[in-house]
Amino acid sequence: TLFGRNSLDFTGFWFASTNNFSFLEDESTYFSGGEVGFEFGRTLHVGWAWQRSRDDIRASESGFRYDMRHRGFYMAVTPNPDRVFHPRLSVIAGTARVTLNNGDRDRVFAVTPAAGLELNLFRWFRLGMEGGYRLVSTPDLPPLDGTKLSSPFLQLNLRFGYSWGYSW
């Protein structure tokens, strides 16, 4: 059965603070944000995530500056969550808003798949490191295109919550 013992029962809730370093426009950019989600079957996490660039990003060719916000639905899988180290695969999909320093802005679609490792420090606290790639559609802002906004990233997660389950 789909919802039964050792399947997709509701088994916990988690909040994460995310610190993301992206490599946009030949420079690193700091994004901060978070995730709030529910855990099912101790391995599937479903919820909402958000990220925002903390500093303006400088476009290399034209010299203008912009910032970006990204939010949307997130889903993650954490196989073997009871082990001290375990893998984590995640994806965030939703809208992003790009704002130029002159006030022009546009909404685009963004997807950020990531993979990494988590360390269970306490039952209620996990420390994670992920790497991934942010894929962004092309905004309707002439100096920018989707290839300038899409970028690889490294991310540090501080995850707080509680997981009750069958094998703790």
C-alpha positions in Angstrom: 0.0 0.0 0.0 1.1 3.6 -0.5 0.2 4.8 3.0 1.0 2.1 5.4 3.7 0.8 7.7 7.2 1.6 6.3 5.7 3.5 3.4 4.6 7.2 3.1 3.3 7.8 6.6 3.8 11.3 8.0 7.0 11.0 10.1 8.4 14.4 10.8 8.8 18.1 10.0 11.9 20.2 9.3 13.1 23.8 8.8 16.4 24.6 7.1 18.4 27.7 6.9 20.3 27.6 3.5 23.4 29.5 2.6 24.1 29.3 -1.1 27.2 30.4 -3.1 26.4 30.7 -6.8 28.8 31.6 -9.6 27.0 34.2 -11.7 28.7 36.5 -14.1 32.2 35.4 -13.3 31.9 36.1 -9.6 30.5 34.3 -6.6 27.2 35.5 -5.2 25.8 34.8 -1.8 22.1 33.6 -1.6 20.4 33.0 1.7 17.1 31.4 2.3 15.3 28.5 3.9 13.1 25.5 3.5 10.0 24.3 5.5 8.8 20.8 4.9 7.1 17.7 6.0 8.7 14.2 6.0 7.0 11.1 4.8 8.3 7.6 5.3 11.4 9.0 6.9 13.0 9.6 3.4 10.7 11.9 1.4 10.6 15.6 2.2 8.0 17.9 0.6 7.6 21.6 1.3 8.3 25.2 0.3 11.8 26.8 -0.2 13.0 30.4 -0.9 16.3 32.1 -1.7 17.4 35.6 -2.3 20.7 37.2 -3.5 22.1 39.2 -0.6 24.2 41.5 -2.8 23.5 43.0 -6.2 25.0 41.0 -9.1 27.1 42.9 -11.6 26.5 42.1 -15.3 29.9 41.9 -16.9 29.1 43.3 -20.4 26.9 46.3 -19.6 27.9 47.2 -16.1 24.3 47.3 -14.7 23.4 45.5 -11.5 20.5 43.2 -10.6 19.3 40.9 -7.8 17.3 37.7 -7.9 14.8 35.9 -5.7 13.7 32.3 -6.1 10.9 30.5 -4.3 8.8 27.4 -5.0 7.9 23.8 -4.2 10.7 21.6 -3.0 11.1 17.9 -2.8 14.0 15.9 -1.4 14.9 12.3 -0.9 17.3 11.2 1.9 18.1 7.5 1.7 19.2 5.8 5.0 18.4 8.8 7.2 19.3 6.9 10.4 23.0 6.7 9.4 25.4 9.3 10.6 26.2 10.3 7.0 23.6 9.9 4.3 23.0 11.2 0.8 20.4 13.9 0.0 18.9 14.6 -3.5 16.7 17.6 -3.8 14.9 19.9 -6.3 13.3 23.3 -6.0 10.9 24.4 -8.8 9.0 27.7 -9.0 9.1 31.3 -9.8 12.1 33.7 -9.7 12.1 37.4 -9.8 14.9 39.4 -11.4 15.1 43.1 -10.6 17.5 45.5 -12.4 19.0 48.4 -10.5 16.8 50.8 -12.6 13.7 49.2 -11.2 12.7 47.0 -14.2 11.8 43.5 -13.2 10.5 40.3 -14.6 9.3 36.9 -13.3 10.9 33.8 -14.7 10.8 30.0 -14.0 13.7 28.4 -12.2 14.6 24.8 -11.3 17.5 23.9 -8.9 18.4 20.2 -8.7 21.0 19.4 -6.1 22.8 16.4 -4.6 24.9 16.2 -1.4 25.5 14.7 2.0 24.0 15.3 5.4 25.5 14.7 8.8 23.1 13.8 11.7 24.7 15.7 14.6 21.6 15.3 16.9 18.2 13.8 16.3 16.8 17.3 15.8 19.8 18.8 13.9 21.4 17.9 10.6 24.2 19.7 8.8 24.2 19.3 5.0 26.4 20.3 2.0 25.0 20.2 -1.5 26.0 21.1 -5.0 23.8 21.7 -7.9 22.8 23.9 -10.9 20.2 26.6 -11.0 18.4 26.6 -14.4 16.6 29.9 -15.1 14.3 30.7 -18.1 15.1 33.8 -20.1 13.6 37.0 -18.6 12.0 39.8 -20.7 14.8 42.2 -19.8 17.0 42.9 -22.8 20.4 42.9 -21.2 19.9 39.5 -19.6 19.2 36.0 -20.8 18.7 32.7 -19.1 22.3 31.6 -19.7 23.6 34.5 -17.6 21.2 33.7 -14.7 21.7 29.9 -14.8 24.7 28.8 -12.7 26.3 26.1 -10.5 26.1 26.5 -6.8 27.4 25.1 -3.5 25.1 25.2 -0.5 25.3 24.7 3.3 22.1 23.6 5.0 21.4 23.8 8.8 18.4 21.6 9.2 16.3 21.7 12.4 13.3 19.5 13.1 12.2 16.2 14.4 11.7 12.8 12.8 9.7 10.1 14.5 9.8 6.8 12.8 10.1 3.1 13.1 13.9 2.6 13.6 15.3 5.3 15.8 
